[in-house]
């Protein structure tokens, strides 16, 4: 298995991107908030989350993960993964930073939220970008989404 943490640290050094690993308690609070807000009632509380999300919007366009920078812009984000791939939660300063980091690592499922878990964005192994919370309407109104679904 690949070492995602090492890849992230290497990418952040290469690109000059500041990041912090969240303390375990803070990471657990974010995880629990995500599970409570975005998973279907009564569903398993296990990862991957993509199969259990309610009220989400998705698109199957390769590289749509790059659109995340358009939504997040210059606000801090939390980047995390399926726990069997990587257990740490990372705080980055902007959507541009997360896109730069992801561009440097192996293709892996990942999730992005903010500290208040107002949204959840994820990209999975099927090259699907999924959005919940405040990110849902953003994705539905994205030009790439409209073009893909002729809206």
C-alpha positions as CSV (number, residue, x, y, z in Angstrom):
1,X,0.0,0.0,0.0
2,X,1.1,3.5,-0.7
3,X,2.1,6.0,2.0
4,X,-0.4,8.9,1.5
5,X,1.0,10.9,4.4
6,X,4.5,10.8,2.9
7,X,3.1,11.8,-0.5
8,X,1.2,14.7,1.0
9,X,4.2,16.0,3.0
10,X,6.5,15.7,-0.1
11,X,3.9,17.5,-2.2
12,X,3.5,20.3,0.3
13,X,7.3,20.8,0.6
14,X,7.6,20.8,-3.2
15,X,4.8,23.3,-3.7
16,X,5.6,25.4,-0.6
17,X,2.1,24.7,0.8
18,X,1.5,25.1,4.5
19,X,-0.5,22.4,6.2
20,X,-1.2,21.1,9.6
21,X,-2.2,17.7,10.9
22,X,-5.2,18.0,13.1
23,X,-5.0,16.7,16.7
24,X,-6.8,13.4,17.1
25,X,-9.7,14.9,19.1
26,X,-10.4,17.6,16.6
27,X,-10.2,15.1,13.7
28,X,-12.6,12.8,15.5
29,X,-15.1,15.7,16.1
30,X,-15.0,16.5,12.4
31,X,-15.5,12.9,11.5
32,X,-18.5,12.6,13.9
33,X,-20.1,15.8,12.6
34,X,-19.8,14.5,9.0
35,X,-21.3,11.2,9.9
36,X,-24.2,12.8,11.7
37,X,-24.9,15.4,9.0
38,X,-24.4,13.6,5.8
39,X,-25.0,9.9,6.2
40,X,-28.4,8.2,5.7
41,X,-30.3,7.6,8.9
42,X,-29.6,4.1,10.2
43,X,-26.8,3.4,7.8
44,X,-23.5,1.9,8.7
45,X,-21.0,4.5,10.0
46,X,-18.2,3.0,8.0
47,X,-16.1,4.4,5.1
48,X,-16.3,4.8,2.2
49,X,-18.9,7.5,2.7
50,X,-19.9,7.8,-0.9
51,X,-22.4,4.9,-0.8
52,X,-24.2,6.2,2.3
53,X,-24.6,9.9,1.7
54,X,-28.1,11.5,1.6
55,X,-29.0,14.7,-0.2
56,X,-26.0,14.7,-2.4
57,X,-25.2,15.6,-5.9
58,X,-22.6,13.8,-8.0
59,X,-21.0,14.0,-11.4
60,X,-18.8,11.4,-13.2
61,X,-16.4,13.6,-15.0
62,X,-12.7,12.7,-14.8
63,X,-10.6,15.5,-13.1
64,X,-13.8,17.1,-11.7
65,X,-11.9,17.1,-8.4
66,X,-10.0,20.1,-9.7
67,X,-13.3,22.1,-9.6
68,X,-13.0,22.0,-5.8
69,X,-10.8,25.1,-5.9
70,X,-13.7,27.0,-7.5
71,X,-15.9,26.2,-4.5
72,X,-13.5,26.5,-1.6
73,X,-11.5,29.4,-3.0
74,X,-9.3,31.0,-0.4
75,X,-10.9,29.5,2.7
76,X,-9.3,26.9,5.0
77,X,-10.3,23.3,4.4
78,X,-9.9,19.9,6.0
79,X,-8.7,17.1,3.8
80,X,-9.2,13.5,4.8
81,X,-9.3,10.0,3.4
82,X,-10.8,6.6,3.9
83,X,-9.2,5.5,7.2
84,X,-7.7,2.4,5.7
85,X,-5.8,4.6,3.3
86,X,-4.8,7.4,5.6
87,X,-5.9,8.2,9.2
88,X,-4.7,11.8,9.5
89,X,-6.9,14.9,8.8
90,X,-5.1,17.8,7.2
91,X,-5.8,21.5,7.4
92,X,-4.9,23.5,4.4
93,X,-5.3,27.2,3.7
94,X,-7.4,27.1,0.5
95,X,-9.1,25.1,-2.3
96,X,-6.1,25.9,-4.5
97,X,-3.8,24.3,-2.0
98,X,-5.8,21.1,-1.8
99,X,-6.0,20.8,-5.6
100,X,-2.2,21.3,-5.8
101,X,-1.6,18.6,-3.2
102,X,-4.0,16.1,-4.7
103,X,-2.5,16.7,-8.1
104,X,0.8,15.4,-6.7
105,X,-0.3,12.2,-5.1
106,X,-1.5,8.8,-6.4
107,X,-5.2,8.5,-7.4
108,X,-7.0,7.9,-4.1
109,X,-10.4,8.6,-2.7
110,X,-10.5,11.8,-0.6
111,X,-12.9,14.1,1.1
112,X,-12.9,17.9,1.8
113,X,-14.9,19.9,4.3
114,X,-14.5,23.0,6.4
115,X,-14.0,23.2,10.1
116,X,-17.7,23.7,10.6
117,X,-18.6,20.8,8.3
118,X,-21.0,23.0,6.3
119,X,-20.3,21.0,3.2
120,X,-18.7,17.7,2.2
121,X,-17.0,17.2,-1.2
122,X,-15.5,13.8,-2.1
123,X,-13.9,12.2,-5.1
124,X,-13.9,8.5,-5.5
125,X,-12.2,5.7,-7.4
126,X,-14.9,5.9,-10.1
127,X,-13.9,9.5,-10.9
128,X,-17.1,10.9,-9.4
129,X,-17.2,14.2,-7.6
130,X,-19.9,14.1,-4.9
131,X,-21.2,17.2,-3.0
132,X,-23.4,17.5,0.1
133,X,-24.4,20.4,2.3
134,X,-23.8,23.9,0.9
135,X,-21.6,22.4,-1.9
136,X,-24.7,20.6,-3.5
137,X,-26.2,23.7,-5.1
138,X,-22.7,24.9,-6.1
139,X,-22.1,21.6,-8.0
140,X,-25.5,21.6,-9.6
141,X,-24.9,25.1,-10.9
142,X,-21.3,24.5,-12.1
143,X,-20.9,24.8,-15.9
144,X,-19.2,21.4,-16.1
145,X,-22.3,19.8,-14.4
146,X,-24.7,21.6,-16.6
147,X,-22.7,20.6,-19.7
148,X,-22.5,17.0,-18.6
149,X,-26.3,16.7,-17.9
150,X,-27.5,19.1,-20.6
151,X,-29.1,21.5,-18.1
